[in-house]
Amino acid sequence: MTVLKYIAMQKNRLREKHTGETYLLGKDEEAVPVQSRSAYDILGEIDAMQGLNKSERTAYEYAG
């Protein structure tokens, strides 16, 4: 086995081990895991956020 083949095998092992994982870098460059969610769940969370929910957006549009 050559060194290049060994490196390729190690890369593949790491890829297989972490398949499907997604991370974002936080404020201090720490890795924050992100869980897979549907677009419906994400949009529901955004809609529930203070200042971003539908009633507050509507009130802001009429006041502005």
Sequence and secondary structure as in RCSB ss.txt:
>XXXX:A:sequence
MTVLKYIAMQKNRLREKHTGETYLLGKDEEAVPVQSRSAYDILGEIDAMQGLNKSERTAYEYAG
>XXXX:A:secstr
  HHHHHHHHHHHHHHHTTT EEEE TTS EEEE    HHHHHHHHHHSTTTSHHHHHHHHHH 
